[in-house]
Amino acid sequence: MVDSGYTTPNYMIFPLGVTDKVERNVEAAIYPGRLVKRGTTDYDIKPADCLKPAIGWVGWEDALGRYQPTDLDTAYAVGATTYIGKCPGKPVFVPSGLPKGFVAEEGDYLIPWGTAGQVAPAVKIGGGYGVKIPFTKKTSEFDTGIDLPAGILVKNWRVDVVTAANSATIDIGILSSESGGDAAGFVDGASLAATGLVFPGSVDASAATNTTGVLLVESDITSADGTALSLSVPTPYKCDGTAKSITYTTSNHTVAGFFYLVVEAAGIEAVGKVAATVDASAATADTDIMVTSLI
């Protein structure tokens, strides 16, 4: 057993307390421990999403008795009075805060995800954040169970190969059965032949061999050189809320690793770091996570 240095608290969101605690009105139902954003006024709060900055974590242990949910798995009702806490550098327990499908490893950054005040693991890439999603051998289109929030932009990608195989490749995209979906829309045939980072391929002898998928390409331009090259001009993909299910497909090889989709929205910022590794890749429900807060 690996000792992470943290013990899951019993009925506590802030095991070491908070540095800033303010009373707020619950404008939309929210679970204890989740991230919140500003509501209609400065006194109101709603569950955080990717589209507006998070302002703190919902408390529980010091809430007024008549408003306090019976346990950490019960949401505050609309109209309840509670408080939000800020505690940079201190732990926060977030019940069911990691959506199923993710693997969050100690030290990963955490960004707001979805519409319910949850978080997702991410790494810094090119001045932004790449949401981190695990992959293994899947020879037919595999739905990760992870959905892009409506309104978010996907701008770029990386693949981190942990287990490589000669001639192995991966496609990454949006579920092809969804309107506007494309199973290779983000990554088209990226090589998994060597361990380490794989970068987008946007220039090659033919547009068909570029590995940046069509959902991230504005147009293909062919040079007038004697040996022509094709440039796939990049463009962000904006999730419309319909084509949203992230999928991947590998060749018939034993491979594993992570891929990163670089995402952008007004609410995408680091709100914490993973304090103890949580593997929800095969989970059937969202999973508790211990966070070292950055807000």
C-alpha positions as CSV (number, residue, x, y, z in Angstrom):
1,M,0.0,0.0,0.0
2,V,1.3,3.4,-0.9
3,D,1.0,6.1,1.8
4,S,0.0,9.3,0.2
5,G,0.2,11.3,3.4
6,Y,-3.6,11.9,3.4
7,T,-6.4,10.1,5.2
8,T,-9.9,10.4,3.8
9,P,-11.7,12.5,6.4
10,N,-15.0,11.5,8.1
11,Y,-17.6,14.2,7.4
12,M,-15.1,16.9,6.7
13,I,-14.5,19.0,3.6
14,F,-11.7,21.0,5.0
15,P,-9.5,18.8,7.3
16,L,-7.1,21.6,8.1
17,G,-9.7,24.5,8.1
18,V,-10.0,27.4,5.7
19,T,-8.2,30.7,5.3
20,D,-11.3,32.5,4.0
21,K,-14.9,31.6,4.7
22,V,-17.9,33.6,3.5
23,E,-21.7,32.9,3.7
24,R,-23.6,32.4,0.4
25,N,-27.0,31.6,-0.9
26,V,-27.4,28.4,-2.9
27,E,-29.0,29.4,-6.2
28,A,-28.7,25.9,-7.8
29,A,-28.5,22.6,-6.0
30,I,-24.8,21.8,-5.2
31,Y,-23.1,19.0,-3.3
32,P,-20.7,19.7,-0.4
33,G,-17.1,19.9,-1.4
34,R,-17.7,21.0,-5.0
35,L,-16.4,24.0,-6.8
36,V,-18.8,27.0,-7.2
37,K,-19.1,30.1,-9.3
38,R,-20.8,33.4,-8.9
39,G,-24.6,33.3,-9.3
40,T,-26.9,36.1,-10.2
41,T,-25.4,38.3,-7.5
42,D,-22.2,38.3,-5.4
43,Y,-24.2,36.6,-2.6
44,D,-25.4,33.7,-4.8
45,I,-23.5,30.6,-5.9
46,K,-24.0,27.9,-8.5
47,P,-22.0,24.8,-9.3
48,A,-18.8,25.7,-11.2
49,D,-18.4,24.8,-14.9
50,C,-15.7,25.5,-17.5
51,L,-17.2,28.7,-18.7
52,K,-16.9,31.0,-15.7
53,P,-14.1,31.2,-13.0
54,A,-14.5,29.2,-9.8
55,I,-14.6,31.2,-6.6
56,G,-14.2,28.5,-3.9
57,W,-15.3,25.2,-2.5
58,V,-18.7,24.5,-0.8
59,G,-18.3,23.7,2.9
60,W,-20.3,21.3,5.1
61,E,-19.1,20.9,8.6
62,D,-19.8,24.5,9.8
63,A,-23.0,25.0,7.9
64,L,-26.2,26.1,9.7
65,G,-28.0,23.1,11.1
66,R,-31.3,23.7,9.4
67,Y,-29.6,24.0,6.0
68,Q,-26.9,21.4,6.4
69,P,-27.4,18.2,4.2
70,T,-27.7,15.0,6.2
71,D,-24.4,13.7,4.7
72,L,-21.7,14.6,2.2
73,D,-23.5,12.8,-0.6
74,T,-26.7,14.9,-0.3
75,A,-26.9,18.2,-2.1
76,Y,-27.8,21.6,-0.7
77,A,-31.3,22.6,-1.7
78,V,-32.0,25.8,-3.6
79,G,-32.4,28.6,-1.2
80,A,-30.2,27.1,1.5
81,T,-27.6,29.2,3.2
82,T,-24.1,27.8,3.3
83,Y,-20.5,29.0,3.0
84,I,-17.7,28.7,0.6
85,G,-14.1,28.2,1.6
86,K,-10.8,29.2,0.1
87,C,-7.6,27.5,1.4
88,P,-4.6,27.7,-0.9
89,G,-2.1,25.0,-0.1
90,K,-4.5,23.1,2.2
91,P,-6.4,19.8,1.5
92,V,-10.0,19.7,0.4
93,F,-12.1,16.5,0.3
94,V,-14.3,16.5,-2.8
95,P,-17.0,13.7,-2.6
96,S,-17.7,12.2,-6.0
97,G,-15.6,15.1,-7.4
98,L,-13.7,13.1,-10.1
99,P,-15.9,12.1,-13.0
100,K,-15.7,8.4,-14.0
101,G,-13.2,7.6,-16.8
102,F,-10.3,9.7,-15.5
103,V,-7.1,8.7,-13.8
104,A,-5.8,11.5,-11.5
105,E,-2.2,11.0,-10.4
106,E,-0.6,12.7,-7.4
107,G,0.8,16.1,-8.6
108,D,-1.5,16.5,-11.6
109,Y,-3.2,19.8,-11.9
110,L,-7.0,19.9,-11.5
111,I,-9.3,22.1,-13.6
112,P,-13.1,22.6,-13.4
113,W,-15.0,20.1,-15.5
114,G,-18.6,19.5,-16.4
115,T,-21.5,21.5,-14.9
116,A,-21.6,20.1,-11.4
117,G,-18.6,21.6,-9.7
118,Q,-16.3,18.6,-10.4
119,V,-12.6,18.5,-11.4
120,A,-10.5,16.8,-14.0
121,P,-6.8,16.1,-14.1
122,A,-4.7,18.2,-16.5
123,V,-1.2,19.1,-17.5
124,K,0.2,22.4,-18.7
125,I,0.7,22.6,-22.5
126,G,1.7,25.6,-24.5
127,G,0.3,28.1,-22.0
128,G,-3.0,26.2,-21.6
129,Y,-4.2,23.0,-20.0
130,G,-4.5,19.6,-21.5
131,V,-7.2,17.5,-19.9
132,K,-5.7,14.1,-19.2
133,I,-7.4,10.9,-20.4
134,P,-6.1,7.3,-20.1
135,F,-6.0,4.8,-23.0
136,T,-5.4,1.1,-23.5
137,K,-5.8,-1.3,-26.4
138,K,-9.2,-0.8,-27.9
139,T,-9.6,-2.0,-31.5
140,S,-13.0,-0.5,-32.0
141,E,-14.2,3.0,-31.2
142,F,-14.3,3.2,-27.4
143,D,-16.4,5.8,-25.6
144,T,-14.4,6.9,-22.6
145,G,-17.5,8.1,-20.8
146,I,-15.9,11.6,-20.6
147,D,-17.9,14.4,-22.3
148,L,-16.7,17.7,-23.5
149,P,-18.7,20.5,-21.8
150,A,-20.8,22.6,-24.2
151,G,-19.0,25.8,-25.2
152,I,-15.5,24.6,-24.5
153,L,-12.8,24.8,-27.2
154,V,-10.4,22.0,-28.1
155,K,-7.2,23.6,-29.6
156,N,-4.5,21.0,-29.7
157,W,-3.4,17.6,-28.5
158,R,-0.6,15.4,-27.3
159,V,-0.3,11.7,-26.7
160,D,1.9,10.3,-23.9
161,V,2.9,6.7,-24.7
162,V,3.6,4.5,-21.7
163,T,3.4,1.1,-23.3
164,A,4.5,1.2,-27.0
165,A,4.4,-1.4,-29.8
166,N,5.8,-1.4,-33.3
167,S,3.4,-0.1,-36.0
168,A,0.8,0.8,-33.3
169,T,-1.5,3.8,-33.9
170,I,-4.3,5.7,-32.2
171,D,-7.3,7.7,-33.4
172,I,-9.0,10.2,-31.0
173,G,-12.2,12.0,-31.6
174,I,-15.9,12.4,-30.9
175,L,-18.3,9.5,-31.0
176,S,-19.1,8.9,-34.6
177,S,-22.8,8.1,-33.9
178,E,-23.3,11.6,-32.6
179,S,-24.4,14.3,-35.0
180,G,-21.1,16.0,-36.1
181,G,-19.0,13.3,-34.5
182,D,-15.8,11.8,-36.0
183,A,-13.8,9.0,-34.4
184,A,-10.6,10.5,-35.7
185,G,-11.6,14.1,-35.5
186,F,-8.8,15.2,-33.1
187,V,-6.0,12.6,-33.8
188,D,-5.8,10.6,-36.9
189,G,-3.3,7.7,-36.9
190,A,-0.8,9.0,-34.4
191,S,2.1,6.6,-33.9
192,L,2.4,4.6,-30.6
193,A,5.6,2.9,-31.7
194,A,7.8,4.6,-29.1
195,T,7.4,5.6,-25.5
196,G,7.2,9.3,-24.7
197,L,5.3,12.3,-26.1
198,V,3.8,12.3,-29.6
199,F,3.1,15.7,-31.1
200,P,0.6,16.8,-33.7
201,G,1.6,16.2,-37.3
202,S,0.3,19.0,-39.6
203,V,2.8,19.0,-42.4
204,D,3.5,16.0,-44.7
205,A,3.6,15.0,-48.4
206,S,-0.1,14.5,-48.3
207,A,-2.9,15.9,-46.1
208,A,-4.1,12.3,-45.6
209,T,-1.0,11.4,-43.7
210,N,-1.1,14.4,-41.3
211,T,-2.2,13.2,-37.8
212,T,-4.2,16.3,-36.8
213,G,-7.9,15.3,-37.3
214,V,-10.4,17.1,-39.4
215,L,-12.2,18.7,-36.4
216,L,-9.1,20.7,-35.7
217,V,-8.3,21.6,-39.3
218,E,-9.5,24.7,-41.0
219,S,-8.2,23.8,-44.5
220,D,-5.3,21.9,-46.2
221,I,-2.8,23.9,-48.2
222,T,-0.4,22.3,-50.7
223,S,2.9,24.1,-51.4
224,A,4.2,24.8,-54.9
225,D,7.6,23.2,-54.2
226,G,9.1,20.6,-56.5
227,T,8.3,18.1,-53.8
228,A,5.0,19.4,-52.6
229,L,4.1,19.5,-48.9
230,S,0.6,19.7,-47.4
231,L,-0.1,22.0,-44.5
232,S,-3.2,21.4,-42.4
233,V,-4.1,24.8,-41.0
234,P,-5.4,24.4,-37.4
235,T,-8.6,25.7,-36.0
236,P,-10.2,25.2,-32.6
237,Y,-13.2,22.8,-32.2
238,K,-16.1,24.3,-30.2
239,C,-18.2,21.7,-28.5
240,D,-21.9,22.3,-29.3
241,G,-23.2,20.0,-26.6
242,T,-24.3,17.4,-29.1
243,A,-21.1,16.0,-30.5
244,K,-19.3,15.7,-27.1
245,S,-18.4,12.1,-26.2
246,I,-14.6,11.6,-26.3
247,T,-13.6,8.3,-27.9
248,Y,-10.4,6.6,-29.1
249,T,-9.5,3.6,-31.2
250,T,-6.1,1.8,-31.3
251,S,-4.6,-0.6,-33.7
252,N,-4.5,-4.3,-32.7
253,H,-1.5,-3.9,-30.3
254,T,-0.9,-3.9,-26.6
255,V,-0.5,-0.2,-25.8
256,A,-1.3,2.2,-23.0
257,G,-0.8,5.7,-21.9
258,F,-2.6,9.0,-21.7
259,F,-3.7,11.6,-24.2
260,Y,-4.2,15.3,-23.6
261,L,-6.8,17.5,-25.3
262,V,-5.8,21.1,-24.9
263,V,-8.9,23.0,-23.8
264,E,-9.8,26.6,-23.5
265,A,-12.7,28.5,-21.8
266,A,-13.1,31.4,-19.4
267,G,-13.3,29.0,-16.4
268,I,-10.4,26.8,-17.3
269,E,-7.7,27.4,-14.8
270,A,-5.8,25.3,-12.2
271,V,-7.9,25.1,-9.0
272,G,-5.9,22.5,-7.3
273,K,-3.5,19.6,-7.5
274,V,-4.1,15.9,-6.9
275,A,-3.1,15.0,-3.4
276,A,-3.6,11.2,-3.7
277,T,-3.9,9.1,-6.9
278,V,-7.4,8.1,-7.9
279,D,-8.1,5.6,-10.7
280,A,-11.7,6.0,-12.0
281,S,-10.9,4.6,-15.5
282,A,-13.1,1.6,-14.9
283,A,-15.5,3.1,-12.4
284,T,-19.2,3.0,-12.8
285,A,-19.8,6.1,-10.8
286,D,-18.0,9.4,-10.0
287,T,-15.3,9.0,-7.4
288,D,-14.1,10.9,-4.3
289,I,-10.9,12.8,-4.6
290,M,-8.5,14.6,-2.2
291,V,-7.3,17.9,-3.5
292,T,-4.6,20.3,-2.5
293,S,-6.3,23.6,-3.2
294,L,-4.8,26.4,-5.3
295,I,-7.7,28.8,-4.6
